[in-house]
Amino acid sequence: MEKPLANKDPAHSSRSEKPSTMAERVAIIRALESLKPEGERICYDPYAACFIDQAMIGYVSGIPGGAKAILDRVNARLPGIPGSLVARVRYFDDFVKASISGGIEQLVILGAGYDTRAYRIEELKKLRVFEVDHPGTQPAKVQKIREIFGSLPGHVAYVPMDFEVDDLGQKLMAQGYSRSKKTLFVLEGLVMYLLPKVVDETLSFIAHNSAGGSTVIFDYGYAHANGAGSGKAAQNLHDYVADQGEPIKFGIPKGTTEAFLTQRGFTKVRNVTRENYRQLYFHGKNEGRKITGLCFVSAEVPANLLTFSP
């Protein structure tokens, strides 16, 4: 029997109907990193600059050291954020590629924002990719993809969804999502902006509506007693994203990540801390770069958790 999908609160979401400011800010970080020489950059996204305000592009290209000036300004207010964000992109890229080699049959990107993996990872063009995002942001993304490529790629399904209002299962099923296929769910830069109840509903859908061996990967920050991270840098981040209209709502208490996911039906939990990805990526010229406490975690759906009839 299929697990009943949770009922959503019909009240209107608190999210703005305008495109996400944070999606553009993250695209700026990816674009600046992509300007660096191949041997120095942590990640590479040739399309990131397409999602940035043209005035910003003019500033970066027209002023000597413009890219460095922007990163210095961001690091002054939010120490380590640019470094951790580019490490996140690289780690998630590597994870997606490894998952393709491991036999995933479809990819679901939740909170897709201005993610460009479906267009820059060649192997994904052979799979069905579902990009799920807020209806305030997704039209801007779709318009830009049309401008870049001349048309929308046939392997990508665009799924507009407000996570605090809409039902993920209904939205995905309407676009051809198959619960019997081995699936990778990517939640990059998403869960911290969701209410804990919505995080639970999303993970429950993944655990009970995907084939055994399916995987979820997401990033998160630690939750503390006051609901925020510890220290001035963490408080600055909370204040900054709140000012952009996208406040942080979720975190996981330190030391409880594996229990958090196993309690929700997942297995093979792999938690990656900043020290882990420092060792992976920050060598040579990047050895001294600041990074923050952002963590990445992946987990697998066991075969015996399936509760639907394919």
C-alpha positions as CSV (number, residue, x, y, z in Angstrom):
1,M,0.0,0.0,0.0
2,E,1.2,3.5,-0.8
3,K,2.0,5.6,2.2
4,P,-0.6,8.4,2.5
5,L,0.8,11.8,1.6
6,A,0.7,14.4,4.3
7,N,-1.9,17.1,4.2
8,K,-0.5,20.6,3.7
9,D,-1.6,23.8,5.4
10,P,-3.7,25.7,2.8
11,A,-2.5,29.0,4.2
12,H,-0.4,31.0,1.8
13,S,3.4,30.6,2.0
14,S,5.4,33.3,3.6
15,R,7.8,33.2,0.7
16,S,7.8,36.1,-1.8
17,E,6.4,35.5,-5.3
18,K,9.6,37.2,-6.6
19,P,12.6,35.2,-7.8
20,S,14.8,34.1,-4.9
21,T,17.5,36.6,-4.0
22,M,19.6,33.9,-2.4
23,A,19.5,31.9,-5.6
24,E,21.2,34.8,-7.4
25,R,23.7,35.4,-4.6
26,V,24.8,31.7,-4.7
27,A,25.0,32.0,-8.5
28,I,27.4,34.9,-8.1
29,I,29.7,32.8,-5.9
30,R,29.7,30.0,-8.5
31,A,30.4,32.5,-11.3
32,L,33.3,34.1,-9.4
33,E,34.8,30.7,-8.7
34,S,34.4,29.7,-12.3
35,L,36.5,32.7,-13.4
36,K,39.6,31.3,-11.7
37,P,42.2,29.2,-13.6
38,E,41.3,25.5,-13.9
39,G,44.0,24.4,-11.4
40,E,42.8,26.8,-8.8
41,R,39.0,26.8,-8.8
42,I,37.1,24.4,-6.6
43,C,34.1,24.1,-8.8
44,Y,33.2,25.1,-12.4
45,D,29.8,26.3,-13.7
46,P,30.0,28.0,-17.1
47,Y,26.3,29.0,-16.9
48,A,26.3,30.6,-13.5
49,A,27.0,34.1,-14.8
50,C,23.8,34.0,-16.9
51,F,21.7,34.2,-13.8
52,I,23.4,37.3,-12.4
53,D,22.3,40.9,-12.8
54,Q,24.1,42.5,-15.7
55,A,25.3,45.4,-13.5
56,M,27.2,42.9,-11.3
57,I,28.8,41.3,-14.4
58,G,29.9,44.8,-15.5
59,Y,31.4,45.5,-12.1
60,V,33.3,42.3,-12.0
61,S,34.7,42.6,-15.6
62,G,35.3,46.4,-15.6
63,I,37.3,46.8,-12.4
64,P,40.7,45.3,-11.8
65,G,40.3,42.8,-9.0
66,G,36.5,43.2,-9.1
67,A,35.9,39.5,-8.3
68,K,38.3,39.5,-5.4
69,A,36.7,42.7,-4.1
70,I,33.3,41.1,-4.0
71,L,34.6,37.9,-2.3
72,D,36.5,40.0,0.3
73,R,33.3,41.9,1.1
74,V,31.3,38.8,1.5
75,N,33.9,37.1,3.6
76,A,34.1,40.2,5.8
77,R,30.4,39.9,6.7
78,L,30.0,36.2,6.3
79,P,33.4,34.6,7.0
80,G,33.9,31.3,5.2
81,I,30.6,31.3,3.3
82,P,32.0,31.6,-0.2
83,G,34.5,28.8,0.5
84,S,31.9,26.4,1.9
85,L,29.4,27.2,-1.0
86,V,31.9,26.3,-3.7
87,A,32.9,23.2,-1.8
88,R,29.2,22.3,-1.7
89,V,28.8,22.7,-5.4
90,R,31.9,20.5,-6.0
91,Y,30.9,17.8,-3.6
92,F,27.4,17.6,-4.9
93,D,28.7,17.5,-8.5
94,D,31.0,14.7,-7.6
95,F,28.2,12.9,-5.8
96,V,25.8,13.2,-8.8
97,K,28.4,11.8,-11.1
98,A,29.2,8.9,-8.8
99,S,25.4,8.2,-8.5
100,I,25.1,8.1,-12.3
101,S,27.9,5.6,-12.5
102,G,26.1,3.7,-9.7
103,G,23.0,3.3,-11.8
104,I,20.4,5.9,-10.8
105,E,17.5,6.1,-13.2
106,Q,16.2,9.6,-12.5
107,L,17.3,12.7,-10.6
108,V,15.0,15.0,-8.5
109,I,16.5,18.4,-7.7
110,L,14.4,19.9,-4.9
111,G,14.7,23.7,-4.5
112,A,16.5,23.8,-7.8
113,G,17.0,27.6,-7.9
114,Y,19.6,28.4,-10.5
115,D,21.2,25.0,-10.4
116,T,22.7,24.1,-13.8
117,R,23.7,20.4,-13.3
118,A,21.0,19.2,-15.8
119,Y,22.7,21.2,-18.5
120,R,26.4,20.9,-17.7
121,I,26.8,17.3,-16.6
122,E,26.6,15.5,-19.9
123,E,25.6,12.1,-18.5
124,L,22.4,13.6,-17.1
125,K,21.1,14.2,-20.5
126,K,20.3,10.5,-20.7
127,L,18.2,10.6,-17.6
128,R,14.9,12.2,-16.6
129,V,15.6,15.2,-14.4
130,F,12.9,16.9,-12.3
131,E,13.6,20.4,-11.2
132,V,11.3,21.3,-8.3
133,D,11.3,25.0,-7.2
134,H,9.1,27.8,-5.9
135,P,6.8,29.3,-8.5
136,G,8.3,32.7,-7.8
137,T,11.7,31.6,-9.0
138,Q,11.2,28.9,-11.5
139,P,9.7,31.0,-14.3
140,A,12.8,33.2,-14.3
141,K,15.0,30.1,-14.5
142,V,13.0,28.7,-17.4
143,Q,13.2,31.9,-19.3
144,K,16.9,32.1,-18.9
145,I,17.4,28.5,-20.0
146,R,15.4,29.3,-23.1
147,E,17.7,32.2,-23.8
148,I,20.9,30.2,-23.2
149,F,19.9,27.1,-25.3
150,G,17.2,28.4,-27.6
151,S,14.7,25.9,-26.2
152,L,14.0,23.8,-23.1
153,P,15.9,20.5,-23.0
154,G,13.6,17.5,-23.4
155,H,15.1,15.5,-20.4
156,V,14.2,18.1,-17.8
157,A,10.7,18.5,-16.2
158,Y,10.1,21.8,-14.5
159,V,7.9,21.3,-11.4
160,P,6.6,24.5,-9.7
161,M,6.0,24.0,-6.0
162,D,5.7,25.9,-2.8
163,F,7.0,23.4,-0.2
164,E,4.9,24.9,2.6
165,V,1.7,24.7,0.6
166,D,1.8,22.1,-2.1
167,D,2.1,18.3,-2.0
168,L,5.5,17.0,-3.4
169,G,4.1,13.6,-4.4
170,Q,1.2,15.1,-6.4
171,K,3.5,17.5,-8.1
172,L,6.1,14.9,-9.1
173,M,3.6,12.3,-10.2
174,A,1.9,14.8,-12.5
175,Q,5.2,15.2,-14.3
176,G,5.9,11.5,-14.8
177,Y,8.0,10.7,-11.7
178,S,8.3,6.9,-11.2
179,R,8.4,5.6,-7.6
180,S,9.8,2.3,-8.8
181,K,13.1,3.7,-10.2
182,K,16.3,4.2,-8.4
183,T,16.4,7.9,-7.8
184,L,18.8,10.5,-6.5
185,F,17.3,13.4,-4.6
186,V,19.4,16.5,-4.4
187,L,18.5,19.2,-1.9
188,E,21.2,21.8,-2.2
189,G,20.7,25.0,-0.2
190,L,17.1,24.0,0.7
191,V,16.4,22.4,4.0
192,M,17.6,25.3,6.2
193,Y,14.9,27.4,4.7
194,L,12.1,24.9,5.4
195,L,10.0,24.4,8.5
196,P,11.0,21.2,10.5
197,K,7.5,19.8,9.7
198,V,8.1,20.3,5.9
199,V,11.6,18.7,6.2
200,D,10.0,15.7,7.8
201,E,7.3,15.5,5.1
202,T,9.9,15.7,2.3
203,L,12.1,13.0,3.8
204,S,9.1,10.8,4.4
205,F,8.1,11.1,0.7
206,I,11.6,10.2,-0.4
207,A,11.8,7.2,2.0
208,H,8.5,5.7,1.1
209,N,8.1,6.6,-2.6
210,S,11.4,5.7,-4.2
211,A,13.1,2.4,-5.1
212,G,15.5,0.7,-2.7
213,G,19.0,2.0,-3.2
214,S,17.7,5.5,-3.9
215,T,19.7,8.3,-2.2
216,V,19.1,11.7,-0.8
217,I,21.9,14.3,-0.3
218,F,21.5,17.7,1.4
219,D,23.4,20.3,3.3
220,Y,22.6,21.7,6.7
221,G,23.8,23.8,9.6
222,Y,23.8,22.9,13.2
223,A,20.8,23.8,15.4
224,H,21.4,25.2,18.8
225,A,19.2,25.9,21.8
226,N,18.4,29.4,20.6
227,G,17.5,28.1,17.2
228,A,20.6,29.6,15.5
229,G,24.1,28.7,14.9
230,S,26.8,29.6,17.5
231,G,29.0,32.6,17.2
232,K,28.9,36.0,15.4
233,A,29.5,34.6,11.9
234,A,26.5,32.3,12.3
235,Q,24.3,35.1,13.6
236,N,25.4,37.4,10.7
237,L,24.3,34.7,8.3
238,H,20.9,34.3,10.0
239,D,20.5,38.1,9.9
240,Y,21.6,38.3,6.3
241,V,19.3,35.7,4.8
242,A,16.4,37.0,6.9
243,D,17.0,40.4,5.4
244,Q,16.6,38.8,2.0
245,G,13.2,37.4,2.9
246,E,14.4,33.8,3.3
247,P,15.0,33.2,7.0
248,I,16.7,30.0,8.3
249,K,14.1,27.7,9.9
250,F,15.8,24.4,10.3
251,G,19.0,22.8,11.6
252,I,20.2,19.5,13.1
253,P,21.8,19.4,16.6
254,K,25.4,18.6,16.4
255,G,26.1,14.9,16.8
256,T,22.6,13.7,16.0
257,T,22.7,13.7,12.2
258,E,22.9,9.9,11.8
259,A,20.1,9.3,14.3
260,F,18.0,12.0,12.7
261,L,18.1,10.1,9.3
262,T,17.9,6.6,10.6
263,Q,14.8,7.5,12.7
264,R,13.2,8.6,9.4
265,G,13.9,5.3,7.7
266,F,17.2,5.8,6.0
267,T,20.4,3.8,6.1
268,K,24.1,4.2,5.1
269,V,24.2,7.8,6.5
270,R,27.4,9.6,5.5
271,N,28.0,12.9,7.2
272,V,30.6,15.3,5.7
273,T,31.9,18.1,8.0
274,R,33.9,21.1,7.0
275,E,37.1,19.3,8.0
276,N,36.3,16.5,5.7
277,Y,35.8,18.7,2.7
278,R,38.7,20.9,3.6
279,Q,40.9,17.8,3.2
280,L,39.1,16.9,-0.1
281,Y,39.4,20.2,-1.9
282,F,41.4,22.9,-0.2
283,H,45.0,22.3,-1.2
284,G,47.7,24.4,-2.8
285,K,46.5,28.0,-3.4
286,N,43.2,27.2,-1.7
287,E,44.8,25.8,1.5
288,G,44.3,29.0,3.5
289,R,40.7,29.8,2.4
290,K,38.1,30.3,5.0
291,I,35.2,27.8,5.3
292,T,32.3,27.7,7.7
293,G,30.4,25.0,9.6
294,L,28.1,24.0,6.7
295,C,27.8,20.2,6.6
296,F,26.7,17.7,3.8
297,V,25.0,14.4,4.4
298,S,23.8,11.6,2.2
299,A,21.7,8.6,3.1
300,E,20.1,5.6,1.3
301,V,16.6,4.2,1.1
302,P,16.6,0.5,2.1
303,A,14.8,-1.9,-0.2
304,N,12.5,-3.1,2.6
305,L,11.1,0.4,3.2
306,L,9.0,0.4,0.1
307,T,5.4,1.0,0.9
308,F,3.8,1.4,-2.5
309,S,2.7,-1.0,-5.2
310,P,4.7,-0.2,-8.4
